[in-house]
Amino acid sequence: MGMVQAVSRARLGRRLFLAAPLVLAGGLARAQQGGSNDFHFKRSSLVVVSGGRDIKFDVELALDDTQRARGLMFREKLGPYEGMLFDFYKEAPVSFWMKNTLIPLDMIFIAADGTIRSVHANAVPHSTETIPSQFPVRAVLEINGGSAKLLGIKPGDKVLHPIFGNA
C-alpha cells in the first residue's frame, strides 16, 4: 500500500470518527424538535403508596440521555394513570423544563429508596423556566398536571418500582 493510500485511509478514519458524534447530536436535535416519532420507550408498572392506598401507574421508562431529553415532549394527551419515569441511576440534583411539552405535568422527585422528596405541580407547557429538584434524587415521575393533588400524592409517600429495589 502506498503512502498516499495510507494517509487517505487515515483521514477517512478520522472523518468517520469525527462524524459519529455529529450524527448522535443530530438525532438528539431532531428529538428535541419533534422530528422523529421513532422513540420506543420500555413500559413498566409502578405503585405510589399514599394515604394507605396503592395507586398503580403504567409508565414509560426514560433510561438514557436521548430518552430523557425527549421525555413527554410533543404528546397531546396522557392517560389518567399513565406517566414517564426518568431514571438517573444515582442521586443527584436534576432540573427539567417544559419546552416542546404540550400538556401540563406534575413532576414527582424521588429519592433512591423510592421516597418522594418533592412535587412540582402543574408545570406550564412550553415554558423554558427550569424546574429543579429541591434535593438530590434518583428519579422523576411525570404525570398529568393536577393528578398528584387529586390523588393525594405528597412528599414522604413511597414509590414502588424495581429501580428502587422495593418492588
N, C-alpha and C positions, 0 to 999 in steps of 0.2 A: 504494500500500500504506500503510495507516495505521500510526501509531506502535505501537499495541498488537500488530499482526501482526508488525512488525519485531522487537519485543522478544521476542515469543513464539518466533519462529523462532531468534533468537539464543540464547535459553535452551535451546531444543530442541537446537540445535547443540552447546552446551556439555555438555548431558546425554549426548548420544551420544558426544562426545569423551571425557568422563569415564567413561562406562560401558565403553568399549572395553578399558581396562586391567583392569577387573574381570572381563570375560569371559575374557581371557587368563589372569589369575590363577586364575580358577575352573577353567579347563581344566587348569592345572598342578596345582591341588589335587586334582582328580579323578584325574589321572595318578598322583599320589603316593599316593592312597588306593585305587588299583586300579579306579576307577570304569569306565573305558573300555578296551577292548582294541583300539581303533582305531589303534594305533600300527603304522605300516608303515615299518620301517627298511630302508634300502638294504642290499643284501648285496654282499659282496666276498670275495675270497680274499687271504690274506696268507701269508707264509712266515717262519718263525723258523729262522735258521741257527744251529745249536747243535751243538758237537762234530763238525763236519764233515758233519752231516746237515741236510737241508731238511725241516722239519716244516710241513706245509700245514694251515691252518685256514680254515674257512668262517665268516666273521664278519658280524654286523650292524654298521652304522655309526651311531653316535650323533654327529650333526653340529651340533645346535643345543641351546640351553638346555633346551627341553622334552624332547627325546630324551635328553639327558644326565641330566636329573632322573629320568626313567623308568628308563633302563638296563635291567637284568635283573630288576627287581622283579616279584614275583608269578609268576615262572617256576618250574615244578615240576621241570624237568629241562633239561639241556643236553647235547647230543651230545659224544662224546669229543674231537672235533676241531672243535668249534664255540665261538664266543665273541662278544664285543662289543668293538669298537674305538671308544673315545671320543677324538674329535679336538678339541683346544682351539685349534688353528690357530697358536699361538705357544707358546714355552716359558714356563712359569710354575709356581709351586708349586700343587699341587692336593690336595684331600682328598676322600675317599669315606667313606660309611658303608653299613651293610647293612640299615637299617630297611626293612621290607617285602620283603626278599630272602629267599627260601625255601631256597636251596641254598648250600653253602659255595663260595667263589670264590677263585681266585688272582688277584691284581692285579699286572700287569706294567707298570711305569712306564718309558716310552720317550722318549728324547731326540729332538730334531728331525731328527737324521740317522739315526734308526732303531736306535740303540744302546740296549739295555736297561740302565737305570740301577739299578733295584732290583726286587725281587719281594716282595710280601706274600702269604704262603701261607695258605690256609685261613681266609679272613675268615669270621667267625662269623655265620650267618644271624640276622636280626632285631636285631643289635647297633646301638646308636646311638653307639658309640665311633668317633671319627674315625680314619681311616687316611690319614695324609699321605704325599705323595711325599717322599722324603728329599732330592730335588733338584728344580729346575725341570724340567718335562717337557712335551713336545708332545702326548703321547697316553698312554692307558692301555688295555691289553688285559685283559679279564676272561675267564677260562676256568674250567673245573671245578676246584674245590678239590683240591689234591694233584697236579694234572696237571703243573705246572711241574717239581716234583721228579721225578716219574715219567718225564718226557721229558728231563730234564737241562737245562731252560731256566734260565739264570742271568744275573746282571749281566755285561755285556760282549758277550753274544750280540747278533745283529743281527736286526731285523725288517724284512722287505722288503715294501713296500706303496707305492702311488703317493703317499700323503700325505707320505711321507718323501723322495720324489724318487729312489728307488733301485730301483724295480720297473718 
